[in-house]
Amino acid sequence: MNAPQPPHGPEPSHSPGAQAQRSPEARPIRVLLVDDDPLVRAGLSFMLGGLPDIRIVGEAADGSEVTALVDRHAPDVVLMDIRMPSVDGLAATEELRRREGAPEVVVLTTFHADEQVLRALRAGAAGFVLKDTPPAEIVAAVRRVAAGEPVLSPAVTQQLITRVTERERDTRGDRARALLAALNDREREVAGCVGRGQSNAEIAGALYMSVATVKTHVSRILTKLGLNNRVQIALLVHDAGGPGAEA
């Protein structure tokens, strides 16, 4: 099964791993592997560890180990399993993303329509990849996330959202519409485009503005709404009723 492709390009992020533009001379992307299956960790380490621009800085078998390892090794990206015996990946992601300067988190899962994945994305994960994803696509996902690009498609976002109960969806919808109402007209237009999965260049063309201006609007939306990343903007727009409901 193929990994979901990102719907857009990078914009300013609240995490240090995405703030700097990486160049060939930049330090390698620092990755922490978190999975309770030693064979999965070994496979990921073999896949990623030999690349010149990626460095495995640590491994954990449970979410309870993550905070200490992040403090010790300062990874840019954490590849996080969801299901672990003591502290699961959801709780570990929520804890990490509450911290200032948190690394980006990519959820590892065997299911592409798992409600726990949606909860991890709401907590601030930058996306997810399936464990049976081809190696080259996992490598690409790590590089994209380190550059500030989420790993999630609009279709997968909508599929995940439909798994939430009607009652929860209604509650989230009211909250989402109230949050989007705090944006100015232009910001709501940009948010709607993000919800459609448009790239910065596509948004610029549709709204007749420069790519730099689009990035500025996205950054302001993140700040105003207290969101971590572009994935959360898309989730908020879908919670509000989908692109068009934000207008």
C-alpha positions, 0 to 999 in steps of 0.5 A: 500500500502506498504512503499518502502524499503531502498536499502542499509545500512547506511554510513556517513551522513551530518546530526547530526541525522545520525552521531551517532550510536544509542544504547539502552542507546542513547537518543530517536529519536526526531521527528517533525510532519508537516501536515496541517491535525490535524487528521493525526498529531494526528494519527502519534503522537499516533503511534510514541509517545508511543515508548521508542526510539522515542519522538515527540518534536513538531507539525506544521500545515504549512511549514512556522512554520518549521524553528522556530520549528527546531531551538527550538527543534532540531529534528533528523527527520522531517515527512513532508507533501507535500501539505500545505496551505501557505508554502508547504513541498517542500519549507520547505524541501529545506530551511531546507536542505540548513542549516548546521546540518539539520535534516533528512526529510521524505516526507509524501504523498498520492501519490507514483508517485508525481513529487513533491516527486521527487523534495523533494528528489532532495532537500535532503529528505531522502525518503518518506512514504505513509500516508496509510502505515502500522504503523509498517513500518512508525516506521521502516522508522523513525528509518532507517532515523535516522540511516542514511538509506534512505527510497526509492527503486530503482524501485520507484526512476526510476518511479519518474524520468520517470515523468519528461519531456523529455527536463528536463531529457536531461538537467539533464542528461548532468549535471549528466554525467558531475558531475560523470566525476569528480569522479575517476574510483572506485568512479564511480563504487561505484556510479553505485552500489548505483544507482542499489540499492545495499547495502554496503555489496553487493557493497563490494562483487561485487567490492572486497573491505571491507564494511568500504572502501565502506562507505569511497567511498560513503562519498567521493562521497557525499563530491565531488559532494555536495550531501546530502545523498545516495538517491541523488547519486542514482538520479544522476546515473539515471539522467546520464542514469542509472547504467553503464552510470557513467562508 
